[in-house]
Amino acid sequence: MFGIIAVVGALAISLGVWAWGHHSGGHQAEANGKKGAVVSAGAALGLGAANGIVAFFSGLGTQVH
């Protein structure tokens, strides 16, 4: 739960930096905001899929003899 909250906060900050960089002409701030948004989205995807990933590999582990 705390991970999801942190990811949402990071995404909001990254989108704000992206918008600020775009409107102020700060190309590096805009690029950093884009990177932060992509990383935050990836982290949210990973957190959401964690249960399925663990279940998948656990199922594979039970097949090993």
Secondary structure, DSSP 8 states (H G I E B T S, - for coil): -HHHHHHHHHHHHHHHHHHHHHHHT-HHHHHHHHHHHHHHHHHHHHHHHHHHHHHHHHHHHHT--
